[in-house]
Amino acid sequence: MDSTGGLRERKKAETRQAVHEAAMRLVGEHGLDAVTVETIADAANISRRTFSNYFAGKEDAVLYGEEQRIRDLVEKVRAQPAGRSAWQALCGAIDDVFAEVGEPAREWAVRARLAKRHPSLLARQLANHAALERDLAQAISERESPVRPQVMAAAFLTALRLGSHLWVEERQSRSLQAVMTEMLNEISHPFT
């Protein structure tokens, strides 16, 4: 029974990833407005109904990879050593993300550019970031901190957002990690 459940979950994850990749490719090539859910479903070799089992809309399919990284970041914050301050836990978690996955693929820059051009994607991305801010604040609230966790989580995410935007504007001339580290160092002074 366990192997069947594991196989089923793995198949679902593979399908979700295939739909995400098809959505990214199609939206990158044709733009968000020119791509339909049906087109994405066809490219992923699934039915429209199956698409709806995985994603509420094409925006969700495009942003799926980002949502996975959000969950991963929150878990990495929670996994930081107990002796670290809240800010050290946040910065340690982002370092762990880069150590695990390296520099982001071209997809990250493409998604950032798409969100800037399409209000529906930007709105969905902002909703994701609001949820991440709440989850990060909760994750660091258990650590001793001189400031409210919500303020620290918001400052941290602002530094990451600004770093991402600068990295895209610089056309990835430096590594994303270097740009984000610079931003985090600039914003960290009140928290360290």
N, C-alpha and C positions, 0 to 999 in steps of 0.2 A: 504494500500500500504506500509506503514511504517513497519508493522509487517512482511510482506512478505520479504521486503528487509533485515530486522534484522535477520529473520530466515535464509535466504540465506547466509548472512555473517557469522552467527554462524556455519552453516553447513560447509562452506568453511574453517573456522578456525579449526573446529574439524577434517576435512579431512587432512588438512595440518599437524596438530599435530599428527594424526595417522600415516601418512607417515613418519614424522620425527622419531617417536618412533620406527617404524618398521626398519627404516634405522639404527638407533643407535643400536638396538638389534642385527640385522644381522651383521653389520660391527664389532660390539664388539665381536660377537661369531666367525665369519669366516674371518675377515679382509676385508679391502676395496677392494682389488683386486679380491677376490673370490665372491663378491656380485655384482649382476647386477641390473640395474634399474627394469627389469622385476621381479626379485626376491623380490625386495622391494615392487613393486606394488602388487604382489600376496599376500604378507604378510599383506599389508594394505587393501586388498580386493577391489582394484581398478584396472582399466585398465592401460596399458602403456600410452595411450593417456591422461588419466586423470592425471597421474603422471606428464606428460609434461606440463599440465596446471598449475601446482603448483610449479614445480622445474625444473631448467635447466639440472640438473644432480644429481647423487647420493651424490656428495660433498655438494651441496646446501641443500639436504635433511638432511644430517648429521649435518650441521652447522646451521640449522634453529633456534634452541633454542638460540644459541649464538647471532644470528642476532637480535632476539627479545629483548634480554637483552641489546644489543647495543642501540637500539632505545629507550628503557626504560631509560637507563642511561643519554642519551642526554636530554630527556624530564625532568628528575629529576634535571639536572644541570640548565636548563632554569627556573625551578620552585623554585630555591633557593631564599631566601629573598634578596632583592635589596641591603641591607647594607653589604653583605658579599663580601670579596675580591674574585677574580677569583679562587684562590687556595682553599679558604674556600668553595666556591660553588662546586668545583670538589669533595673535600673530603666529604662535606655534602651529595652530591648526592650518593656517594658510600655507605655511612652510611645508607642512606635511602633505598637503594637497599637491603642491608643486613637486615635492620629492617623489610622490607616488605616480603622478600622471605626466610630469614634465611640462614643457611649454604647450599651451593649447594649440589645437589644430586650427587651420584656416577657418574652420566652421565658427569659432568664437568671434572672430572679426566680422565675418559675414553676418552673423546673428546680430551683432551690435549695430552694424550699418542698417540692417533691415528694420530693427526696432526704431531707429531714428527716423526712418522714412514712412513707417506705417503706424498710425495712431492705435490701431487695434492690437498690434504686437506690443507697442510701448505700454499700453494700459495693462495688458496681461503680465508683462515683465515687471511693471511697478507693483502689481498685486503680489507677484512672487517675492519681490524684495521686501514688501511690507510683512509678509508671513515669515520670511527669513529673519528680519529684524526682531520680530516677536520671539521666534524660536531661539535666536542667539542670546537675546536678553534673558530669557528663562534659563538657558544653559549656563550663563555666567553669573546668574543671581546667587548661585550657591557659593560662589567664591567671595572672599573679602574684597571689597572695592570701595574707594573713596567717593565714587559717583554712582548715580543711579544706573543700573544695567541698561536701561533703555537708551540713555544718552550715549553710553559707550558703544552699544551695538550699532546705533545710528551713525556715530562718528566712524566706526570701523567700516561699515558698508559704504559710507560716503567716500572714504579713501579708496576702497576697492573700485567703486563706480568711476571716480575721477581718474584712477590709474588706468582702467579699461579704456575710457574715452581718450585719454592722452596717448595710450599705446596705439589705438586705431588711427588717431590723427597723425601720429608720427610714422604711420605705415609700417608698424612693427620693426622699426630700426633698432630698438633695444628689446630685450626679453620682457615679457609681461611681468615676470616675477621681479625684475629689477625696477620697473616702473612702479609696481604696487608697493614694493619695499620702500621706495623713496616717498611715496604718498603716506604710507603708514608711519614712517619716521617723522614726517612733518606734522602729522595730526596727533601723534602720540604724546607730545610734551605734557599736556594736562593729566595724562593717565599714568605716567611712569614716575 
